[in-house]
Amino acid sequence: MGRALSRDVKTVIFKVAEYFKKRKADRESFEYKSDANIANIVAEATGYCEKTVRNVMKAGISSAENLGRLKFNAPKKPKVIKKRHVVDDIDLGVIRRKIYQFYEYEKRVPSVRYLLTTLKQEGILNCGREFLRNLLHTMGYRFQKCKLKRHVLIEQPNITVLRKKYLTQIRNYRAQNRNIYFLDETFINASQEVSKGQRLVILHAGCRTGLVDEALTILKSDAKTADCQADMNESIFYKWVDEKLKDKLLPNSVVVMDNASYHSVQVDKKPNIASLKTEIQNWLRRQNVEFSENMTKAELLLLINDTQKEPVYRIDELLKAHGHTVMRLPVYHPDLNPIELLWADIKNNIAQNNINYSLDEKIDLLNKLFSEFTVEKWQGFYDHVQKIENNYWDCDSRFDNIIEPIIINLQNDSDSSSDGESEDEEESMSE
């Protein structure tokens, strides 16, 4: 079979055919006195301008002479810019809780298609199914098979365990009336678009009584990458906590942060296969682990794996030395940090107040916005997150009793999905 023809080529063929039918009907003859005359006739037949026809003829003759065959350069295809879906940390929490609502209130498994339809209708997320599938995967969800090859959207067990551990700890600290501080950092670009170039790094912290006085830090970064995380490192973070935060915390406080790498730099980290043999031996000596000098590197690494040593983080030791306790949020749960709501509020104000501000102008605006930010508004964010904590606690306590009847009903149903979701689509998320 020949190559498929484009619509433009088909149109040209039709026009040429119609042209010659008309010429035949008129019994008119052609006088090919020159190339210009031929170009004029072809232009009339095809509907293209005469200059375009002459250029095509010239290019065709040139390719035939130089290459021995007819070849035309195709126009460059326009670059397709994929739509960037922005999903902030608040949206992730909403999606997680929405999934639970499907199970508790609708008594059904949320397929990707049905979940996406609901998220679009409620104005939470407008994207394609592939994007949502990948997003669910990064949030720690999988479609797991139950009997009769049906699939159930389930959080990975380790995520559920980490959340329960965190909620138990923080509820105990609240019962002890300890002051709980949340800290975080965010980034604001020079322009409205996420791109390479300069951006601002903002660090702040607060407990229920308000944001920490004079803890706000705004740094200007000349980034060489589009990755915002490259603007932060352990040195910057440690210096901020040491110089602008630790001495302003109330005694015996709890400090909550996420699992960013620069929050979790270890003291005397366990060596690994990339470590030198002497480094491994020195680490074992510091841990008072006996070994033989003639042991191979592989044997020494096995001793390290058998050593029950919990990681110790540098920032934790700094705060511990001043009487404070550090907690880390469960992975994929930024919605449990009230400062995320603060960032969203500040960025919304930035977007509404300017379009083409320079970074220096944005710094001035940020300082103004933070100075005007009320304690009452912050306490509203803080209390809202505590409600989310309680919601997770209640949901996790009830979930086993909710999910098991749904699975039993699935087993009693036919193999076809209730909303037409293909099993292949759901299987693409299972491991």
Disulfide bonds with the S-S distance in Angstrom:
none
